[in-house]
Amino acid sequence: MFRKIGLIGQLAVAIALGAVVGAYAPGCIIRALNSFSGTFGQFIKFVVPFIIVGLVTPAIVDTGRSAGRLLLLVMGIAYASTILSGAFAYVVSSMVFPMVMDASTAAAAGVRDLSAYFIVKIPPVMDVTTALVTAFMFGLGMSAVRAEPLVRAFNALRDVVELTIRRAVAPLLPLYILVVIADLTASGRLLAVGGPCLKIMGLAMAVTSAVLVIQYVLAGLVARRNPLKALWTMMPAYLTGWGCCSSAATIPVSLRQVRANGVSGETADLVVPLCANVHLAGSMANMVVYTAGFLAMAGEPIGLTAYVEFIFMVSIVAVASPGIPGGVVLASAAIAETTLGFTPERYALVIATYMALDGMGTACNLTGDGAIALVVDRFRCQQSTINNQQPTINNQQPTTND
């Protein structure tokens, strides 16, 4: 019965139950639960390098084998959109959060009064940077030398990692969030972070909406289309993505709406499935807003240097995560820890707030795919026109005088 309400519903129930448990359970129960949350946090850190190697490597191989000028154009625009969305979210967050967040919540957000009885240490086999380099080395290498046995091995590793996330990580996330909320409630910190969390989610919604408007204004200028009309045409895809929280599941609706915008079938068939995996503008914007919000809540600076590294690393890791519920926020855990200094307890709050509106990032991602399709289709039309206007001098026979 619990599984039928979906992951977001499970998280909502977990938050409510966590508040009740934290209010009435004795301290020994909270400390025992904290032992679970600490150990589960260690497990997540252990799994993250495998997420990167197991999912990013096959994605690189698949991309490299089908490389072409149009494909590279689509990927270039998608990556630029993702990174620029993160930069935009950083600028807005660094301007807004210092004004709306009360730094006095720092003590409430960062001190644990009921420590765990024990935490099982599970050191990861490699750090995030090593995992990224490994994924690029094997991905590009296998694409170049056509190492089919290795490709099959990494595809099998991808299946194992996805199974681990779906069967081990995702089912335990609600319990993990329940424990975190229970600890916050028992220590009297829940009220201190509740209001700021609502501010964070509100700004995330505003930023992702602004990202879509900017994307379609730029696409409209390039493709010479009405941006508001094009964006409105994509609304069925936006609402579907919000509801099902899956870019892959929304591909049929996205294809239909992209074609309704006047994009050719050939362009739509290339752009929509590819961008479902490589265009994560909404997810990136959300990650930046959520992490910056919790830094501001704790009274810590939202450093530019740290966020440059964070944005570029998440943009790579996120490619592996679109088909996994909460994949982006899970895969970014170790990155947030190493670049932004997040503790597992604080990042658990990021997971909770991110997952509460997970469909918002997905909806922004796939609706933005329609803007990319408009630009790419305009490029294809221009290339076809140029090719059709090539002079036929070589086919003309020279005239001679008798």
SVG drawing of the C-alpha trace seen along z (x, -y; Angstrom):
<svg xmlns="http://www.w3.org/2000/svg" viewBox="-2 -42 43 52">
<polyline fill="none" stroke="black" stroke-width="0.4" points="0.0,0.0 2.8,-2.4 4.5,-1.8 1.4,-2.8 1.6,-6.5 4.9,-7.0 8.3,-8.3 7.1,-11.9 4.1,-10.7 6.3,-8.4 8.6,-11.3 5.6,-13.4 4.4,-10.7 8.0,-10.2 8.3,-13.9 4.9,-13.9 5.9,-10.7 9.3,-12.0 7.8,-15.1 5.6,-12.8 8.4,-10.4 10.7,-13.3 8.1,-14.9 7.2,-11.9 10.0,-9.3 12.6,-9.1 16.1,-10.2 17.4,-6.6 15.1,-5.8 16.3,-9.0 20.0,-8.0 19.3,-4.5 17.6,-5.9 20.5,-8.3 22.8,-5.2 20.8,-4.1 20.8,-7.5 24.6,-7.8 25.3,-4.3 22.9,-4.9 24.7,-8.2 27.9,-6.2 26.3,-3.8 25.2,-6.6 28.8,-8.0 30.0,-4.5 27.5,-4.1 28.1,-7.5 31.4,-6.6 29.7,-3.5 26.9,-5.7 29.4,-7.9 31.5,-5.1 28.6,-2.7 26.2,-5.2 28.4,-7.9 30.7,-5.5 28.1,-3.8 26.5,-7.2 29.9,-8.4 30.2,-5.3 26.8,-5.7 27.4,-9.3 30.8,-8.8 29.6,-6.1 26.9,-8.2 29.0,-11.4 28.2,-13.8 28.1,-17.5 24.4,-17.8 24.7,-15.6 27.6,-17.6 25.5,-20.8 22.7,-19.4 25.0,-18.3 26.9,-21.6 23.7,-23.6 22.3,-21.2 25.5,-21.4 25.7,-25.2 22.1,-25.5 22.7,-23.3 25.8,-25.2 24.3,-28.7 21.2,-27.7 23.3,-26.8 25.2,-30.1 21.9,-32.1 20.6,-30.2 23.8,-31.0 23.6,-34.7 19.9,-34.9 20.6,-32.8 23.6,-34.9 21.6,-38.0 18.3,-36.9 19.2,-34.5 21.4,-36.8 18.4,-39.2 15.7,-36.7 17.5,-34.1 18.1,-34.7 21.6,-33.8 20.6,-33.1 19.3,-29.7 23.0,-28.7 23.2,-27.1 19.9,-25.4 20.8,-23.9 24.3,-22.7 24.4,-21.2 23.3,-17.6 22.2,-17.2 21.3,-13.5 24.4,-11.7 24.2,-8.2 25.2,-5.2 27.4,-4.1 28.0,-4.6 29.3,-1.9 32.1,-3.4 31.9,-2.4 34.8,-4.2 34.2,-4.7 36.5,-2.9 37.4,-6.2 36.5,-9.9 34.3,-11.7 37.0,-13.3 38.7,-9.9 35.4,-8.3 34.8,-11.1 38.2,-10.7 37.8,-6.9 34.4,-7.2 35.9,-9.5 39.0,-7.4 37.0,-4.1 34.1,-5.8 36.2,-7.6 38.6,-4.7 36.0,-2.1 34.3,-4.4 37.6,-4.7 38.8,-1.1 35.3,0.6 36.1,2.8 32.8,4.8 33.6,7.1 34.3,4.0 31.2,2.3 29.1,5.3 30.8,5.3 30.0,1.6 26.5,2.1 26.1,4.8 27.6,2.6 25.1,-0.1 22.2,2.4 23.6,3.4 23.9,-0.3 20.4,-1.1 19.1,1.9 20.9,0.9 19.5,-2.6 15.9,-1.4 15.9,1.5 18.2,0.4 18.7,-3.4 15.3,-4.7 13.2,-2.5 15.2,-3.5 15.2,-7.2 11.8,-7.8 13.1,-6.2 16.3,-8.2 14.3,-11.5 12.0,-10.3 15.0,-9.9 16.4,-13.3 13.1,-15.0 12.7,-13.1 16.1,-14.3 15.4,-17.9 12.1,-17.8 13.5,-16.1 16.3,-18.8 13.9,-21.6 15.4,-22.6 12.5,-21.7 10.7,-25.0 14.0,-26.8 14.4,-25.2 10.8,-24.8 10.2,-28.4 13.6,-28.8 12.8,-25.5 9.6,-27.1 11.6,-30.1 14.1,-27.9 11.4,-26.0 9.7,-29.2 12.9,-30.7 13.6,-27.4 10.2,-27.6 10.8,-31.2 14.3,-30.4 13.2,-27.4 10.3,-29.4 12.7,-32.2 15.1,-29.7 12.3,-28.5 11.3,-32.0 14.9,-32.9 15.4,-29.7 12.4,-30.4 13.1,-34.1 16.6,-33.2 15.2,-30.3 12.5,-32.6 15.1,-35.1 17.2,-32.4 14.3,-30.5 12.2,-33.6 9.2,-32.2 6.9,-33.7 8.5,-32.5 5.4,-32.8 3.3,-30.8 6.1,-28.2 6.3,-27.9 2.5,-27.6 2.5,-24.8 4.9,-22.9 2.7,-23.1 1.2,-19.6 4.8,-18.2 5.6,-20.5 2.6,-19.3 3.2,-15.6 6.9,-15.9 5.8,-17.5 3.3,-14.7 5.4,-11.7 8.9,-13.1 10.5,-11.2 12.0,-12.7 12.1,-9.3 8.4,-8.7 7.4,-12.1 9.3,-11.6 6.1,-10.7 4.3,-13.9 7.4,-16.0 7.8,-14.7 4.2,-15.6 4.4,-19.1 7.8,-19.8 6.3,-18.9 3.3,-21.0 5.7,-23.9 6.6,-23.4 9.8,-21.5 10.5,-18.8 10.1,-15.2 13.8,-14.4 14.9,-17.1 12.4,-16.2 13.3,-12.5 17.0,-13.4 16.7,-16.2 14.0,-15.0 15.4,-11.6 19.0,-12.9 18.2,-15.9 16.2,-13.8 19.6,-12.5 21.9,-15.4 19.8,-18.6 19.4,-19.0 18.9,-22.8 16.0,-22.6 17.8,-20.0 20.9,-22.1 19.1,-25.3 17.3,-23.4 20.5,-21.9 22.2,-25.3 19.2,-27.0 18.7,-24.3 22.4,-24.0 22.9,-27.8 19.7,-28.2 21.0,-25.8 24.4,-27.5 22.7,-30.8 20.5,-29.3 23.6,-28.3 25.1,-31.7 27.9,-30.4 29.1,-32.2 27.9,-31.2 31.3,-31.1 31.8,-31.7 34.9,-29.5 33.2,-26.5 30.1,-26.9 32.0,-27.0 33.5,-23.6 30.1,-22.3 28.2,-23.3 30.7,-21.8 30.9,-18.5 27.2,-18.2 26.6,-18.9 28.6,-15.8 27.2,-13.6 23.6,-14.6 23.9,-13.0 23.8,-9.6 20.7,-10.3 17.6,-11.3 15.9,-7.9 16.4,-7.4 14.0,-8.9 16.1,-11.6 19.2,-10.5 20.6,-14.0 20.4,-14.9 21.7,-11.5 24.7,-11.5 25.6,-15.0 25.9,-14.1 29.6,-13.6 30.2,-16.6 28.3,-18.9 30.4,-17.5 33.7,-18.0 33.1,-21.3 30.6,-23.1 31.3,-21.4 27.9,-19.8 27.5,-17.3 25.3,-14.2 22.7,-15.6 22.4,-18.9 22.4,-17.2 19.5,-15.0 17.5,-18.2 18.5,-19.1 17.3,-15.6 14.0,-16.2 13.3,-19.6 14.5,-18.6 12.4,-15.5 9.3,-17.4 9.4,-19.3 11.3,-16.8 8.8,-17.1 9.5,-20.8 13.1,-20.2 12.1,-17.4 9.4,-19.6 11.9,-22.4 14.4,-20.0 12.1,-18.5 10.2,-21.7 13.6,-23.3 14.3,-20.5 11.6,-22.2 13.6,-25.4 16.7,-23.5 14.7,-21.7 13.7,-25.1 17.3,-26.3 18.6,-23.0 15.7,-22.9 16.6,-26.4 20.2,-25.4 19.2,-22.3 17.0,-24.5 19.9,-26.9 22.3,-24.1 19.8,-22.5 19.3,-25.9 23.1,-26.4 23.5,-22.9 20.7,-23.4 22.3,-26.6 25.7,-25.2 26.9,-26.3 27.0,-23.7 30.1,-25.1 31.7,-21.7 28.7,-20.3 28.7,-23.0 30.7,-22.1 32.9,-24.9 32.1,-26.5 34.6,-26.6 34.8,-28.6 34.7,-26.7"/>
</svg>
